[in-house]
Amino acid sequence: MPQSVHITAPWPTQEEMEKRFPIPESRKKEFQALVDEFKALLSNREEASMTSIEPEERRKRASAA
């Protein structure tokens, strides 16, 4: 059985990724809009599941599923 490998290098920054994979400015704006939309949806979902009193609206634990 092969041993697992743990990579401890830090995640690349946005500037490093832009240097490695150059894309047009218009495409960057499209990507940023998608990221902003996803972050907004994710934050709303987490707030709703944490503050919800109704059991059917609360997020289920992985162990309970």
PEWOPE-V975600 format. One record per residue. RES is the residue in one small letter. PHI is phi in radians with two decimals (* if undefined). OMEGA is omega in radians with two decimals (none if undefined). Layout:
[[RES PHI OMEGA] [RES PHI OMEGA]]
//
This chain:
[[m * -3.11] [p -1.25 3.12] [q -1.40 3.11] [s -1.37 -3.13] [v -2.03 3.11] [h -1.90 3.13] [i -1.56 -3.06] [t -1.84 3.12] [a -1.21 3.12] [p -1.25 3.09] [w -1.13 3.11] [p -1.20 3.11] [t -1.35 3.14] [q -1.10 3.14] [e -1.13 3.11] [e -1.13 3.11] [m -1.18 3.11] [e -1.13 3.10] [k -1.20 -3.10] [r -1.28 -3.10] [f -2.19 -3.10] [p -1.16 3.10] [i -2.35 -3.14] [p -1.12 -3.11] [e -1.06 3.14] [s -1.11 3.13] [r -1.21 3.09] [k -1.05 -3.14] [k -1.14 3.10] [e -1.12 3.12] [f -1.09 -3.13] [q -1.11 3.10] [a -1.11 3.10] [l -1.12 3.14] [v -1.11 3.14] [d -1.09 3.12] [e -1.12 3.14] [f -1.11 3.13] [k -1.09 3.13] [a -1.12 3.12] [l -1.11 -3.11] [l -1.17 -3.12] [s -1.16 3.11] [n -1.13 -3.12] [r -1.16 -3.13] [e -1.17 3.12] [e -1.12 -3.12] [a -1.15 -3.09] [s -1.29 -3.12] [m -1.35 -3.04] [t -1.70 -3.08] [s -1.26 3.11] [i -1.65 -3.11] [e -1.17 -3.10] [p -1.04 -3.10] [e -1.28 3.13] [e -1.62 3.14] [r -1.24 3.10] [r -1.24 3.13] [k -1.42 3.04] [r -1.30 -3.13] [a -1.09 -3.11] [s -1.29 -3.11] [a -1.55 -3.06] [a -1.29 none]]
//
